[in-house]
Amino acid sequence: MIVNSILETIGRTPMLHIPLRGGEVGLYVKLEMFNPTGSMKDRMALSMIDSVPITLNEAAVRIVESSSGNTASALAMISAVRGLEFTTLMDSHASLDKILTVRAFGSNVRVVGSGDGDLATDERDREARRIAVEEGAYWTEQHNNPANAAGYIGLATELLDDLGPTMTHFVSAIGTGGSLCGTARQLRLHIPGVQVIGVEPVGSVIFGGQGGRYRQSGTGTPQGANVGVVIDYDVIDWGRKVSDDKAFSICHYLARRHGLLVGGSTGGAIYEALSVAREAPVGSRIVTLACDSGTKYLDTIFNQDWLSSNDIQIIDIEAQFAELFANAAVPQPLNEESGYGAACALNNA
Ligand SMILES: Cc1ncc(COP(=O)(O)O)c(C=O)c1O
């Protein structure tokens, strides 16, 4: 594929099929790390920049956003292409990799927080608001920006093209809620009965409960931080919590058994997807998003010293879900009968 801008490579990501229960149930992992900055956030960042009011677009625009790293990387890439000035507020303990990525695109990083390892989401947002008001920047405000969720309409269309109405479950991580709710709202238009399950870390408070420290990056909302309007509880059937131990154990399992490097939020979502697969009716197709790549976490999730110093235990996923992996079937390509043709018919309707 020859493109005239790196932005044309956003989307149309591949999907990995992992058969479970001898092929009775299919897990489908949409590989969003194939986007240019290695996460699904390229989709929403482009949507948010495209929605900047036209009058602002004509002036020399300065964008500001608070981010755990992936949104910042995506906005920095797009700002480079569009000639915008971009400043991001990131946590003091954000991975060096993510900070350096933003700087590599020519954007500015301001580090916020105490450095004790806790998320400084609220503080980051306050500083973004201050920069917007006092320094005249445009705050994309991802937690309250409808263009965040709208950025995933294309993702839902790709899922419908690939799997059509045969999807039974959509299980994914939730932070701002843009990817889960934006995708789910669109899927629901075509598959009203699809079960939507949002997954947050234990310690995050989107679905209530006790706040506490967690290490899954980008996902969840810590106690005290604002749960924005992008989270649409009406399109979510179930909210689940997954511990760091379980989420990171999935990352290790996927790397070692499937050659797939994913980040911790994806680990959490896939842990929950496997739990759903245990009880799901024969023929279920469970879709989940690989939000970003494990290459962003080689010095944390995949570093035994870091795991030990954070008291994280890697558990044996194959033993825990033994009944899912018994009689592993050879993945079968989709054909007309299994859904692909039906999806095309649906999209052409
Ligand atoms: C790695 C990762 N996973 C999950 C999420 C949560 O996605 P959303 O904000 O669309 O809910 C984010 C958001 O920053 C992220 O970076």
PDBQT file of the ligand as one rigid body, heavy atoms in Angstrom, charges set to zero:
ROOT
HETATM    1  C1  LIG A 401      -3.108   1.299  26.819  1.00  0.00    +0.000 C 
HETATM    2  C2  LIG A 401      -4.486   1.837  27.000  1.00  0.00    +0.000 A 
HETATM    3  N1  LIG A 401      -5.480   0.989  27.289  1.00  0.00    +0.000 NA
HETATM    4  C3  LIG A 401      -6.737   1.405  27.507  1.00  0.00    +0.000 A 
HETATM    5  C4  LIG A 401      -7.046   2.743  27.448  1.00  0.00    +0.000 A 
HETATM    6  C5  LIG A 401      -8.449   3.178  27.706  1.00  0.00    +0.000 C 
HETATM    7  O1  LIG A 401      -9.056   3.534  26.494  1.00  0.00    +0.000 OA
HETATM    8  P1  LIG A 401     -10.230   4.594  26.478  1.00  0.00    +0.000 P 
HETATM    9  O2  LIG A 401      -9.652   5.898  26.934  1.00  0.00    +0.000 OA
HETATM   10  O3  LIG A 401     -10.687   4.613  25.070  1.00  0.00    +0.000 OA
HETATM   11  O4  LIG A 401     -11.285   4.108  27.421  1.00  0.00    +0.000 OA
HETATM   12  C6  LIG A 401      -6.031   3.677  27.155  1.00  0.00    +0.000 A 
HETATM   13  C7  LIG A 401      -6.306   5.108  27.146  1.00  0.00    +0.000 C 
HETATM   14  O5  LIG A 401      -5.422   5.936  27.233  1.00  0.00    +0.000 OA
HETATM   15  C8  LIG A 401      -4.731   3.208  26.910  1.00  0.00    +0.000 A 
HETATM   16  O6  LIG A 401      -3.721   4.052  26.622  1.00  0.00    +0.000 OA
ENDROOT
TORSDOF 0
